[in-house]
Amino acid sequence: MVTVATVTEKGMRFYNRTSELAEVKRQKKNFKPVLLASKVEHLKNKLLPNYQIDMVCLSLEDM
C-alpha cells in the first residue's frame, strides 16, 4: 500500500486515510485474529482515529 504524504513544518500530512496493519508469524496457525483486532482498536482509538485500517497476517509461507 502506498500512502501519499507531504512534509510541512508542522509534520506530515496524509492524503489517503487508509492503513494496513500486518502481523508476521513464523507459522500461520499461531495467528490469533481476535488479538490483532484488539490491537487495531487500540490504534484506532489512540493514534489513527479517522483511518480505515485493514488487517493481514503474513507468515513464512508468504515469502
C-alpha positions as CSV (number, residue, x, y, z in Angstrom):
1,M,0.0,0.0,0.0
2,V,1.3,3.4,-0.9
3,T,0.4,6.4,1.2
4,V,0.9,9.9,-0.3
5,A,2.3,12.4,2.2
6,T,3.9,15.8,2.2
7,V,6.2,17.1,4.8
8,T,5.4,20.5,6.2
9,E,6.8,22.5,9.1
10,K,4.0,21.0,11.3
11,G,4.8,17.4,10.5
12,M,3.4,15.0,7.9
13,R,0.1,15.3,6.1
14,F,-1.5,12.1,4.8
15,Y,-4.0,12.3,2.0
16,N,-5.1,8.7,2.0
17,R,-6.9,7.8,5.2
18,T,-6.3,4.1,4.9
19,S,-3.6,2.0,6.6
20,E,-2.7,-1.7,6.5
21,L,-1.6,-3.5,9.7
22,A,0.3,-6.7,9.2
23,E,1.2,-9.2,11.9
24,V,4.1,-11.5,11.0
25,K,4.2,-15.0,12.4
26,R,6.5,-17.9,11.6
27,Q,3.6,-20.3,11.4
28,K,0.2,-19.1,10.3
29,K,-1.5,-21.4,12.8
30,N,-0.2,-19.2,15.7
31,F,-2.1,-16.2,14.3
32,K,-5.0,-15.0,16.6
33,P,-7.4,-12.7,14.8
34,V,-9.1,-11.6,18.0
35,L,-5.8,-10.4,19.4
36,L,-4.9,-8.5,16.3
37,A,-8.4,-6.9,16.2
38,S,-7.9,-5.6,19.8
39,K,-4.5,-4.1,18.7
40,V,-6.3,-2.4,15.7
41,E,-9.0,-1.0,18.0
42,H,-6.3,0.5,20.3
43,L,-4.6,2.1,17.3
44,K,-7.9,3.5,16.1
45,N,-8.7,5.0,19.5
46,K,-5.3,6.4,20.3
47,L,-3.3,7.2,17.2
48,L,-5.4,6.9,14.0
49,P,-9.0,7.8,14.8
50,N,-10.1,8.7,11.3
51,Y,-8.3,5.9,9.4
52,Q,-9.6,2.8,7.7
53,I,-7.3,0.0,9.0
54,D,-7.0,-3.3,7.1
55,M,-5.6,-6.3,8.9
56,V,-3.5,-9.1,7.4
57,C,-1.4,-11.9,8.7
58,L,1.9,-12.8,7.0
59,S,4.0,-15.9,7.6
60,L,7.0,-17.7,6.1
61,E,4.6,-19.4,3.7
62,D,4.1,-15.9,2.1
63,M,7.8,-15.4,1.4
